Amino acid sequence: MSMTSADGKRQMSIAVNLQRWNRLDSSGKPQPHPIDDALRALTQVTLCG
């Protein structure tokens, strides 16, 4: 996936395979995992400074 900041000054590309690390709860809903927070933080720092 590639993204560009709204002003066009910052860009990032990341690749994630189709294997997900989230465990499912009893209803089949994926549960949060620390990797999700890390990817969110990386995106924030990269595109917003």
C-alpha distance matrix in Angstrom:
0.0 3.8 6.8 10.4 13.5 16.0 18.4 16.0 17.2 14.3 10.8 8.3 5.5 5.4 6.1 8.3 10.9 12.6 15.4 15.7 18.0 19.4 23.0 24.4 27.4 30.5 29.1 25.9 23.7 21.1 22.3 20.6 19.8 19.7 16.3 15.0 17.0 15.8 12.1 13.3 15.6 13.3 11.2 14.7 16.2 13.6 13.4 17.0 19.0
3.8 0.0 3.8 7.0 10.4 13.1 15.0 12.4 13.6 10.9 7.3 5.7 4.1 6.5 8.7 11.5 14.4 16.3 19.0 19.1 21.2 22.5 26.2 27.6 30.5 33.6 32.2 29.2 26.7 24.1 25.1 22.9 22.2 21.6 18.3 17.0 18.2 16.9 13.2 13.9 15.6 13.0 10.5 13.6 14.7 11.7 11.0 14.7 16.7
6.8 3.8 0.0 3.8 6.8 9.5 11.6 9.6 11.0 8.4 5.7 5.5 6.4 8.9 11.7 14.1 17.3 18.9 21.4 20.9 22.7 23.5 27.2 28.5 31.0 34.2 32.7 29.9 27.1 24.6 25.3 22.9 22.5 21.7 18.8 17.0 17.6 16.6 13.1 12.9 14.3 12.1 8.9 11.2 12.7 9.8 8.1 11.6 14.0
10.4 7.0 3.8 0.0 3.8 6.5 8.0 5.8 7.5 5.7 4.4 6.6 8.9 12.0 15.1 17.7 20.9 22.7 25.1 24.5 26.1 26.8 30.5 31.8 34.1 37.4 35.8 33.2 30.2 27.8 28.3 25.7 25.3 24.2 21.6 19.8 19.8 18.7 15.6 14.8 15.6 13.5 10.3 11.6 12.5 9.5 7.0 10.1 12.4
13.5 10.4 6.8 3.8 0.0 3.8 5.5 5.1 6.4 5.3 6.4 8.8 11.8 14.5 17.8 20.0 23.5 25.1 27.2 26.2 27.4 27.8 31.4 32.6 34.6 37.9 36.4 34.0 30.8 28.5 28.6 25.7 25.6 24.3 22.1 20.1 19.5 18.6 16.0 14.5 14.7 13.3 10.1 10.0 11.0 8.8 5.3 7.2 10.0
16.0 13.1 9.5 6.5 3.8 0.0 3.8 5.5 7.9 8.5 9.8 12.5 15.2 17.8 21.0 23.0 26.3 27.6 29.8 28.7 30.0 30.1 33.6 34.5 36.2 39.4 37.5 35.4 32.2 30.2 30.4 27.7 28.0 26.9 25.0 22.6 21.9 21.6 19.0 17.0 17.4 16.5 13.2 12.6 13.9 12.3 8.6 9.3 12.3
18.4 15.0 11.6 8.0 5.5 3.8 0.0 3.8 5.6 7.7 10.1 13.5 16.6 19.6 23.0 25.3 28.7 30.3 32.6 31.6 32.8 33.1 36.7 37.8 39.6 42.8 41.1 39.0 35.7 33.6 33.6 30.8 30.8 29.4 27.4 25.3 24.4 23.7 21.3 19.5 19.3 18.1 15.2 14.4 14.8 13.0 9.7 10.0 12.1
16.0 12.4 9.6 5.8 5.1 5.5 3.8 0.0 3.8 5.8 7.4 11.0 13.9 17.2 20.5 23.3 26.6 28.4 30.8 30.2 31.6 32.3 36.0 37.3 39.4 42.7 41.0 38.6 35.5 33.2 33.5 30.7 30.4 29.0 26.6 24.8 24.3 23.1 20.5 19.3 19.3 17.4 14.6 14.7 14.9 12.2 9.4 11.1 12.8
17.2 13.6 11.0 7.5 6.4 7.9 5.6 3.8 0.0 3.8 6.9 10.5 13.9 17.2 20.7 23.6 27.1 29.3 31.4 30.7 31.8 32.7 36.4 38.0 40.1 43.6 42.2 39.8 36.6 34.0 33.9 30.9 30.2 28.4 26.1 24.8 23.9 22.3 20.0 19.1 18.4 16.3 14.1 14.0 13.2 10.5 8.5 9.8 10.4
14.3 10.9 8.4 5.7 5.3 8.5 7.7 5.8 3.8 0.0 3.8 7.0 10.6 13.7 17.3 20.1 23.6 25.9 27.8 27.2 28.1 29.1 32.9 34.6 36.8 40.3 39.2 36.6 33.5 30.8 30.6 27.5 26.7 24.8 22.4 21.2 20.4 18.7 16.3 15.8 15.1 12.7 10.6 11.0 10.2 7.0 5.6 8.0 8.7
10.8 7.3 5.7 4.4 6.4 9.8 10.1 7.4 6.9 3.8 0.0 3.8 7.0 10.4 13.9 16.8 20.3 22.6 24.7 24.4 25.6 26.9 30.7 32.4 34.9 38.4 37.2 34.4 31.5 28.7 28.9 26.0 25.0 23.5 20.6 19.6 19.4 17.5 14.7 14.8 14.8 11.9 9.7 11.4 11.0 7.4 6.6 10.1 11.1
8.3 5.7 5.5 6.6 8.8 12.5 13.5 11.0 10.5 7.0 3.8 0.0 3.8 6.7 10.4 13.3 16.8 19.3 21.2 20.9 22.1 23.6 27.4 29.3 32.0 35.5 34.5 31.6 28.8 25.8 26.0 23.2 21.9 20.4 17.4 16.6 16.8 14.7 11.7 12.5 12.8 9.5 7.8 10.5 10.4 6.8 7.3 11.1 12.0
5.5 4.1 6.4 8.9 11.8 15.2 16.6 13.9 13.9 10.6 7.0 3.8 0.0 3.8 6.9 10.2 13.4 16.1 18.2 18.5 20.0 21.9 25.6 27.5 30.5 33.8 32.9 29.7 27.3 24.3 24.9 22.4 21.0 19.9 16.5 16.0 17.0 14.9 11.6 13.1 14.2 10.9 9.5 12.9 13.2 10.0 10.7 14.5 15.5
5.4 6.5 8.9 12.0 14.5 17.8 19.6 17.2 17.2 13.7 10.4 6.7 3.8 0.0 3.8 6.7 10.1 12.9 14.7 14.9 16.4 18.4 22.1 24.3 27.3 30.7 30.0 26.8 24.5 21.3 21.8 19.5 17.9 17.0 13.3 13.2 14.7 12.6 9.3 11.7 13.1 10.0 9.4 13.1 13.7 11.2 12.5 16.0 17.0
6.1 8.7 11.7 15.1 17.8 21.0 23.0 20.5 20.7 17.3 13.9 10.4 6.9 3.8 0.0 3.8 6.6 9.7 11.7 12.6 14.5 17.0 20.5 22.6 25.9 29.1 28.5 25.0 23.2 20.0 21.0 19.3 17.5 17.2 13.4 13.5 15.9 14.0 10.9 13.7 15.6 12.9 12.5 16.3 17.1 14.9 16.2 19.6 20.7
8.3 11.5 14.1 17.7 20.0 23.0 25.3 23.3 23.6 20.1 16.8 13.3 10.2 6.7 3.8 0.0 3.8 6.6 8.1 8.8 10.9 13.4 16.8 18.9 22.4 25.5 25.0 21.5 19.9 16.6 17.7 16.3 14.6 14.9 11.1 11.3 14.3 12.9 10.2 13.1 15.4 13.5 13.4 17.1 18.3 16.8 18.0 21.1 22.4
10.9 14.4 17.3 20.9 23.5 26.3 28.7 26.6 27.1 23.6 20.3 16.8 13.4 10.1 6.6 3.8 0.0 3.8 5.5 7.8 10.4 13.2 16.1 18.1 21.8 24.6 24.2 20.5 19.5 16.5 18.1 17.4 15.7 16.6 13.2 13.6 17.0 15.9 13.5 16.4 18.9 17.2 17.1 20.7 22.0 20.5 21.8 24.8 26.1
12.6 16.3 18.9 22.7 25.1 27.6 30.3 28.4 29.3 25.9 22.6 19.3 16.1 12.9 9.7 6.6 3.8 0.0 3.8 6.2 9.7 11.7 14.2 15.6 19.3 21.8 21.2 17.4 16.7 14.2 16.4 16.4 15.4 17.2 14.1 14.0 17.7 17.4 15.0 17.4 20.4 19.3 18.9 22.3 24.1 22.8 23.7 26.6 28.2
15.4 19.0 21.4 25.1 27.2 29.8 32.6 30.8 31.4 27.8 24.7 21.2 18.2 14.7 11.7 8.1 5.5 3.8 0.0 3.8 6.7 9.2 11.5 13.4 17.1 19.7 19.7 16.0 15.6 12.7 14.5 14.8 13.4 15.3 12.6 13.2 16.9 16.6 15.1 17.7 20.4 19.6 19.9 23.1 24.7 23.9 25.1 27.8 29.2
15.7 19.1 20.9 24.5 26.2 28.7 31.6 30.2 30.7 27.2 24.4 20.9 18.5 14.9 12.6 8.8 7.8 6.2 3.8 0.0 3.8 5.7 8.4 10.5 14.1 17.1 17.1 13.5 12.6 9.3 10.8 11.0 9.8 12.2 10.0 10.1 13.8 14.3 13.0 15.2 18.1 17.9 18.2 21.1 22.9 22.7 23.8 26.1 27.6
18.0 21.2 22.7 26.1 27.4 30.0 32.8 31.6 31.8 28.1 25.6 22.1 20.0 16.4 14.5 10.9 10.4 9.7 6.7 3.8 0.0 3.8 6.5 9.7 13.0 16.2 17.0 13.8 12.7 9.1 9.3 9.2 7.2 9.5 8.1 9.1 12.4 12.9 12.7 15.0 17.3 17.5 18.5 21.0 22.6 22.9 24.4 26.3 27.4
19.4 22.5 23.5 26.8 27.8 30.1 33.1 32.3 32.7 29.1 26.9 23.6 21.9 18.4 17.0 13.4 13.2 11.7 9.2 5.7 3.8 0.0 3.8 6.5 9.5 13.0 13.6 10.7 9.2 5.6 5.6 6.4 5.8 9.3 9.0 8.8 12.0 13.5 13.5 14.9 17.5 18.5 19.1 21.1 23.2 23.8 25.0 26.5 27.9
23.0 26.2 27.2 30.5 31.4 33.6 36.7 36.0 36.4 32.9 30.7 27.4 25.6 22.1 20.5 16.8 16.1 14.2 11.5 8.4 6.5 3.8 0.0 3.8 6.7 9.9 11.2 8.7 8.2 5.6 5.6 8.0 8.1 11.7 12.2 12.2 15.0 16.8 17.1 18.3 20.8 22.0 22.8 24.5 26.7 27.5 28.6 30.0 31.4
24.4 27.6 28.5 31.8 32.6 34.5 37.8 37.3 38.0 34.6 32.4 29.3 27.5 24.3 22.6 18.9 18.1 15.6 13.4 10.5 9.7 6.5 3.8 0.0 3.8 6.7 7.5 5.0 5.2 4.4 5.8 9.3 10.8 14.6 15.2 14.4 17.1 19.4 19.4 20.1 22.9 24.3 24.6 26.2 28.7 29.6 30.2 31.5 33.3
27.4 30.5 31.0 34.1 34.6 36.2 39.6 39.4 40.1 36.8 34.9 32.0 30.5 27.3 25.9 22.4 21.8 19.3 17.1 14.1 13.0 9.5 6.7 3.8 0.0 3.8 5.5 5.2 5.5 6.4 6.6 10.3 12.4 16.1 17.4 16.4 18.5 21.3 21.6 21.8 24.5 26.4 26.7 27.9 30.4 31.6 32.2 33.1 34.9
30.5 33.6 34.2 37.4 37.9 39.4 42.8 42.7 43.6 40.3 38.4 35.5 33.8 30.7 29.1 25.5 24.6 21.8 19.7 17.1 16.2 13.0 9.9 6.7 3.8 0.0 3.8 5.5 7.5 9.7 10.3 14.1 16.2 19.9 21.2 20.2 22.3 25.1 25.4 25.5 28.2 30.1 30.3 31.5 34.1 35.3 35.7 36.6 38.6
29.1 32.2 32.7 35.8 36.4 37.5 41.1 41.0 42.2 39.2 37.2 34.5 32.9 30.0 28.5 25.0 24.2 21.2 19.7 17.1 17.0 13.6 11.2 7.5 5.5 3.8 0.0 3.8 5.7 9.0 10.6 14.3 17.0 20.8 21.7 20.1 22.3 25.3 25.1 24.9 27.9 29.8 29.5 30.7 33.6 34.6 34.7 35.6 37.9
25.9 29.2 29.9 33.2 34.0 35.4 39.0 38.6 39.8 36.6 34.4 31.6 29.7 26.8 25.0 21.5 20.5 17.4 16.0 13.5 13.8 10.7 8.7 5.0 5.2 5.5 3.8 0.0 3.8 6.5 9.1 12.7 15.0 18.8 19.2 17.7 20.4 23.0 22.5 22.7 25.9 27.4 27.1 28.6 31.5 32.2 32.4 33.6 35.8
23.7 26.7 27.1 30.2 30.8 32.2 35.7 35.5 36.6 33.5 31.5 28.8 27.3 24.5 23.2 19.9 19.5 16.7 15.6 12.6 12.7 9.2 8.2 5.2 5.5 7.5 5.7 3.8 0.0 3.8 6.4 9.7 12.5 16.3 16.7 14.8 17.2 20.1 19.6 19.4 22.6 24.3 23.9 25.2 28.2 29.0 29.1 30.2 32.4
21.1 24.1 24.6 27.8 28.5 30.2 33.6 33.2 34.0 30.8 28.7 25.8 24.3 21.3 20.0 16.6 16.5 14.2 12.7 9.3 9.1 5.6 5.6 4.4 6.4 9.7 9.0 6.5 3.8 0.0 3.8 6.7 9.0 12.7 13.0 11.3 14.0 16.6 16.2 16.4 19.5 21.0 20.9 22.4 25.2 26.0 26.3 27.6 29.6
22.3 25.1 25.3 28.3 28.6 30.4 33.6 33.5 33.9 30.6 28.9 26.0 24.9 21.8 21.0 17.7 18.1 16.4 14.5 10.8 9.3 5.6 5.6 5.8 6.6 10.3 10.6 9.1 6.4 3.8 0.0 3.8 6.5 10.2 11.5 10.0 12.0 14.9 15.3 15.4 17.9 19.9 20.3 21.4 23.9 25.2 25.8 26.7 28.4
20.6 22.9 22.9 25.7 25.7 27.7 30.8 30.7 30.9 27.5 26.0 23.2 22.4 19.5 19.3 16.3 17.4 16.4 14.8 11.0 9.2 6.4 8.0 9.3 10.3 14.1 14.3 12.7 9.7 6.7 3.8 0.0 3.8 6.9 8.5 6.8 8.3 11.3 12.1 12.0 14.2 16.4 17.0 17.9 20.3 21.8 22.6 23.3 24.8
19.8 22.2 22.5 25.3 25.6 28.0 30.8 30.4 30.2 26.7 25.0 21.9 21.0 17.9 17.5 14.6 15.7 15.4 13.4 9.8 7.2 5.8 8.1 10.8 12.4 16.2 17.0 15.0 12.5 9.0 6.5 3.8 0.0 3.8 5.4 5.5 7.2 9.1 10.5 11.4 13.1 14.8 16.2 17.4 19.2 20.6 22.0 22.9 24.0
19.7 21.6 21.7 24.2 24.3 26.9 29.4 29.0 28.4 24.8 23.5 20.4 19.9 17.0 17.2 14.9 16.6 17.2 15.3 12.2 9.5 9.3 11.7 14.6 16.1 19.9 20.8 18.8 16.3 12.7 10.2 6.9 3.8 0.0 3.8 5.4 5.3 6.3 8.8 10.0 10.7 12.4 14.4 15.4 16.6 18.3 20.1 20.8 21.4
16.3 18.3 18.8 21.6 22.1 25.0 27.4 26.6 26.1 22.4 20.6 17.4 16.5 13.3 13.4 11.1 13.2 14.1 12.6 10.0 8.1 9.0 12.2 15.2 17.4 21.2 21.7 19.2 16.7 13.0 11.5 8.5 5.4 3.8 0.0 3.8 5.4 4.9 6.1 8.5 9.7 10.4 12.3 14.1 15.3 16.2 18.2 19.5 20.1
15.0 17.0 17.0 19.8 20.1 22.6 25.3 24.8 24.8 21.2 19.6 16.6 16.0 13.2 13.5 11.3 13.6 14.0 13.2 10.1 9.1 8.8 12.2 14.4 16.4 20.2 20.1 17.7 14.8 11.3 10.0 6.8 5.5 5.4 3.8 0.0 3.8 5.5 5.3 6.2 8.7 10.0 10.8 12.4 14.4 15.4 16.6 17.8 19.2
17.0 18.2 17.6 19.8 19.5 21.9 24.4 24.3 23.9 20.4 19.4 16.8 17.0 14.7 15.9 14.3 17.0 17.7 16.9 13.8 12.4 12.0 15.0 17.1 18.5 22.3 22.3 20.4 17.2 14.0 12.0 8.3 7.2 5.3 5.4 3.8 0.0 3.8 5.5 5.0 6.1 8.6 9.9 10.5 12.3 14.1 15.4 15.9 16.9
15.8 16.9 16.6 18.7 18.6 21.6 23.7 23.1 22.3 18.7 17.5 14.7 14.9 12.6 14.0 12.9 15.9 17.4 16.6 14.3 12.9 13.5 16.8 19.4 21.3 25.1 25.3 23.0 20.1 16.6 14.9 11.3 9.1 6.3 4.9 5.5 3.8 0.0 3.8 5.4 5.1 6.1 8.6 9.8 10.6 12.0 14.2 15.1 15.4
12.1 13.2 13.1 15.6 16.0 19.0 21.3 20.5 20.0 16.3 14.7 11.7 11.6 9.3 10.9 10.2 13.5 15.0 15.1 13.0 12.7 13.5 17.1 19.4 21.6 25.4 25.1 22.5 19.6 16.2 15.3 12.1 10.5 8.8 6.1 5.3 5.5 3.8 0.0 3.8 5.4 5.0 6.2 8.6 10.0 10.4 12.1 13.8 14.8
13.3 13.9 12.9 14.8 14.5 17.0 19.5 19.3 19.1 15.8 14.8 12.5 13.1 11.7 13.7 13.1 16.4 17.4 17.7 15.2 15.0 14.9 18.3 20.1 21.8 25.5 24.9 22.7 19.4 16.4 15.4 12.0 11.4 10.0 8.5 6.2 5.0 5.4 3.8 0.0 3.8 5.5 5.2 6.2 8.8 10.0 10.7 11.7 13.2
15.6 15.6 14.3 15.6 14.7 17.4 19.3 19.3 18.4 15.1 14.8 12.8 14.2 13.1 15.6 15.4 18.9 20.4 20.4 18.1 17.3 17.5 20.8 22.9 24.5 28.2 27.9 25.9 22.6 19.5 17.9 14.2 13.1 10.7 9.7 8.7 6.1 5.1 5.4 3.8 0.0 3.8 5.4 5.0 6.2 8.4 10.0 10.2 10.8
13.3 13.0 12.1 13.5 13.3 16.5 18.1 17.4 16.3 12.7 11.9 9.5 10.9 10.0 12.9 13.5 17.2 19.3 19.6 17.9 17.5 18.5 22.0 24.3 26.4 30.1 29.8 27.4 24.3 21.0 19.9 16.4 14.8 12.4 10.4 10.0 8.6 6.1 5.0 5.5 3.8 0.0 3.8 5.5 5.3 5.9 8.5 9.8 10.0
11.2 10.5 8.9 10.3 10.1 13.2 15.2 14.6 14.1 10.6 9.7 7.8 9.5 9.4 12.5 13.4 17.1 18.9 19.9 18.2 18.5 19.1 22.8 24.6 26.7 30.3 29.5 27.1 23.9 20.9 20.3 17.0 16.2 14.4 12.3 10.8 9.9 8.6 6.2 5.2 5.4 3.8 0.0 3.8 5.6 5.2 6.0 8.0 9.5
14.7 13.6 11.2 11.6 10.0 12.6 14.4 14.7 14.0 11.0 11.4 10.5 12.9 13.1 16.3 17.1 20.7 22.3 23.1 21.1 21.0 21.1 24.5 26.2 27.9 31.5 30.7 28.6 25.2 22.4 21.4 17.9 17.4 15.4 14.1 12.4 10.5 9.8 8.6 6.2 5.0 5.5 3.8 0.0 3.8 5.6 5.5 5.5 7.2
16.2 14.7 12.7 12.5 11.0 13.9 14.8 14.9 13.2 10.2 11.0 10.4 13.2 13.7 17.1 18.3 22.0 24.1 24.7 22.9 22.6 23.2 26.7 28.7 30.4 34.1 33.6 31.5 28.2 25.2 23.9 20.3 19.2 16.6 15.3 14.4 12.3 10.6 10.0 8.8 6.2 5.3 5.6 3.8 0.0 3.8 5.7 5.4 4.9
13.6 11.7 9.8 9.5 8.8 12.3 13.0 12.2 10.5 7.0 7.4 6.8 10.0 11.2 14.9 16.8 20.5 22.8 23.9 22.7 22.9 23.8 27.5 29.6 31.6 35.3 34.6 32.2 29.0 26.0 25.2 21.8 20.6 18.3 16.2 15.4 14.1 12.0 10.4 10.0 8.4 5.9 5.2 5.6 3.8 0.0 3.8 5.9 5.8
13.4 11.0 8.1 7.0 5.3 8.6 9.7 9.4 8.5 5.6 6.6 7.3 10.7 12.5 16.2 18.0 21.8 23.7 25.1 23.8 24.4 25.0 28.6 30.2 32.2 35.7 34.7 32.4 29.1 26.3 25.8 22.6 22.0 20.1 18.2 16.6 15.4 14.2 12.1 10.7 10.0 8.5 6.0 5.5 5.7 3.8 0.0 3.8 5.9
17.0 14.7 11.6 10.1 7.2 9.3 10.0 11.1 9.8 8.0 10.1 11.1 14.5 16.0 19.6 21.1 24.8 26.6 27.8 26.1 26.3 26.5 30.0 31.5 33.1 36.6 35.6 33.6 30.2 27.6 26.7 23.3 22.9 20.8 19.5 17.8 15.9 15.1 13.8 11.7 10.2 9.8 8.0 5.5 5.4 5.9 3.8 0.0 3.8
19.0 16.7 14.0 12.4 10.0 12.3 12.1 12.8 10.4 8.7 11.1 12.0 15.5 17.0 20.7 22.4 26.1 28.2 29.2 27.6 27.4 27.9 31.4 33.3 34.9 38.6 37.9 35.8 32.4 29.6 28.4 24.8 24.0 21.4 20.1 19.2 16.9 15.4 14.8 13.2 10.8 10.0 9.5 7.2 4.9 5.8 5.9 3.8 0.0
